[in-house]
Structure formats: structure tokens, C-alpha cells
Amino acid sequence: MNTQSHMLMGGALFGGHDRRRIAVGMLGGLAPDIPQILIFASLRMLGAQDKTIFGTLYFSNWWQIANALGHSFLLWGSLLALAVLADRRRASAGMSSLSVFAAAGLTHCLVDFLVHREDAHMQFWPLSRWKFVSPVSYYDPAHYGLYFAWFEATLGLSMAVLLMVRVRNLWARLGLATIALPYAAVPAYFLLFR
């Protein structure tokens, strides 16, 4: 699933109606992809082409381990368990920011587990290098990628609208609209220019 979808999902599922918690949920949805984003940006600044980055370098052991750390069920599950325990000890009403962050990160990992094929993550590393090769790809047309892309775009736009209803702040709404723009822009491009 695309990073902006994970961000919107984190905010929509775990942020409630509180702007700060929505932001924390969106950050938790982003967090598992941060290693990949940093690696990609660094390689592009060094002049590497997308074909080399995602055709060769992505499958290097060092990058696979970076993705494994970011998408670790062990890491995110442990963080969520600790946060929930801390919430119970404090007898706080609702989820703390740490619980929201961890729940959004774990949800990101679970969704990616279900929609990655050859690009799957080692989500039980360092205990195992095993990868679940899903029958569904979030992007590959040979494995339902077109259907999933339309589903993701619909879901992403729906979550963005839901969050805009929950958040009345103009700047927050503009930020959400910016995050949701690719869902509308990509189909519009293909309809207008193809």
C-alpha cells in the first residue's frame, strides 16, 4: 500500500476527533516506511535511477534488513503492548499518543503483509528471514494490482474526507487534501492523456 494511504489509515482509525491524535496516528502510519524513504532519497541524490533502485538495490540484503526493521511485527507489537500496559497503569481514558502511534505502525505492517509479493518484507526478522508472498500486489496488474489500486484510491479519498470532517482547521484540511491529491491526480492523468 502507498505511504499516504497508511498515513490516512493511521489517522482515521486511531486519531478520533482530536487533531493531535490524528497527527500522531498519521505519523505512526508513516514510520515503517521511513527507512525506505531515506534510502530512496539518498540513492536518488547520488544519481541512481529508479530502475536500478527498485530493480536491483531494493533486493540487496542491507535494504531488506532496513525494511524488516521498519515493518517488524516484533518491534511494533512490542511497542503497542508496552503502550497499552502503560495506559492501563495510568488508568487513562482512551489511547495515549504512544498507543495511537504504535497501533498505526502495526496496522501499516499488517496491511503490507497482505499486499506485497516479490517485494515483501521479512516481518519476523531477526528470528526468521521468511517472507509472506501474498497472492495480491498493491501495484502489479498481474496480481490484482489494478483492482487494488482502485480500492486503495477509493479508501484513501474516503479516509481523507472523513478526517477533513473531523478536523475543522483550514491548514490541517489543506494538508489532508495535499496527501489525498495523488488519488485524484493519477486517474485524471490517465483519463485525460491516455
Beta strands, then each sheet from edge to edge (+ up, - down):
end
